[in-house]
């Protein structure tokens, strides 16, 4: 999904350690999903597939929480220092992101 927020530059820009950590986690998740695909292709036992889907889901949730934590620690704090409309916008974005995570 592409929206207005995709045009904003994030706090990860120039933060190679955070980018690498997130990419490492995403590569692991990608491997998990490929493993699930193989299990389905090989007609593995449904409960075993569901167990792996649950693990991949938890890994994605952990990534989302890490990204949210980074966002609050950097973007939200910076916006709070600026105050005004920027602060209000970043708080609204964070609140909407949290609501999406809770609903998922």
C-alpha positions as CSV (number, residue, x, y, z in Angstrom):
1,X,0.0,0.0,0.0
2,X,1.4,3.4,-1.0
3,X,0.2,6.5,0.6
4,X,1.3,10.0,1.7
5,X,3.6,8.6,4.4
6,X,5.7,6.8,1.8
7,X,7.0,10.1,0.6
8,X,8.5,11.0,4.0
9,X,12.1,10.2,4.7
10,X,12.4,8.0,7.7
11,X,14.8,8.0,10.6
12,X,16.4,4.9,9.1
13,X,18.0,7.0,6.4
14,X,21.7,7.1,7.3
15,X,21.2,4.6,10.2
16,X,23.0,1.6,8.7
17,X,22.9,-0.5,11.8
18,X,19.1,-0.2,12.1
19,X,18.7,-0.8,8.4
20,X,20.9,-3.9,8.5
21,X,19.1,-5.3,11.6
22,X,15.7,-4.9,9.9
23,X,17.0,-6.4,6.7
24,X,18.4,-9.4,8.5
25,X,15.1,-10.0,10.3
26,X,13.3,-9.6,6.9
27,X,15.6,-12.2,5.3
28,X,14.8,-14.6,8.1
29,X,11.1,-14.0,7.6
30,X,11.5,-14.5,3.9
31,X,13.1,-17.9,4.6
32,X,10.3,-18.8,6.9
33,X,7.7,-18.0,4.2
34,X,9.6,-20.0,1.6
35,X,9.7,-22.9,4.0
36,X,5.9,-22.6,4.3
37,X,5.6,-22.6,0.6
38,X,7.6,-25.8,0.3
39,X,5.5,-27.4,3.0
40,X,2.3,-26.6,1.1
41,X,3.9,-27.8,-2.2
42,X,4.9,-31.1,-0.4
43,X,1.4,-31.3,1.1
44,X,2.7,-31.3,4.7
45,X,0.4,-31.9,7.6
46,X,-1.9,-28.9,8.0
47,X,-1.1,-28.4,11.7
48,X,2.6,-28.2,10.9
49,X,2.0,-25.6,8.2
50,X,-0.2,-23.6,10.6
51,X,2.5,-23.7,13.2
52,X,5.0,-22.2,10.8
53,X,2.5,-19.6,9.6
54,X,2.1,-18.6,13.3
55,X,5.9,-18.3,13.7
56,X,6.2,-16.1,10.6
57,X,3.3,-14.0,11.8
58,X,5.0,-13.5,15.2
59,X,8.2,-12.6,13.4
60,X,6.4,-10.0,11.3
61,X,4.7,-8.6,14.4
62,X,8.1,-8.3,16.1
63,X,9.5,-6.4,13.1
64,X,6.5,-4.1,13.2
65,X,7.0,-3.4,16.9
66,X,10.7,-2.8,16.3
67,X,10.0,-0.3,13.5
68,X,7.3,1.4,15.7
69,X,9.7,1.6,18.6
70,X,12.4,3.2,16.3
71,X,9.8,5.6,14.9
72,X,8.7,6.7,18.4
73,X,12.3,7.0,19.7
74,X,13.4,9.2,16.8
75,X,10.7,10.7,14.5
76,X,8.1,11.2,17.3
77,X,10.7,12.6,19.7
78,X,12.1,15.0,17.0
79,X,8.6,16.1,16.2
80,X,7.8,16.7,19.9
81,X,10.8,19.0,20.1
82,X,9.5,21.0,17.1
83,X,6.0,21.1,18.4
84,X,3.1,22.5,16.5
85,X,1.7,20.9,13.3
86,X,4.7,18.6,12.9
87,X,4.1,17.2,16.4
88,X,0.4,16.7,15.8
89,X,1.0,15.0,12.4
90,X,3.6,12.6,13.8
91,X,1.4,11.7,16.8
92,X,-1.5,11.1,14.5
93,X,0.6,8.9,12.2
94,X,1.9,6.8,15.2
95,X,-1.6,6.4,16.6
96,X,-2.9,5.2,13.2
97,X,0.0,2.8,12.8
98,X,-0.7,1.4,16.3
99,X,-4.4,1.0,15.4
100,X,-3.5,-0.9,12.3
101,X,-1.2,-3.2,14.2
102,X,-3.8,-3.9,16.9
103,X,-6.4,-4.7,14.2
104,X,-4.1,-7.1,12.4
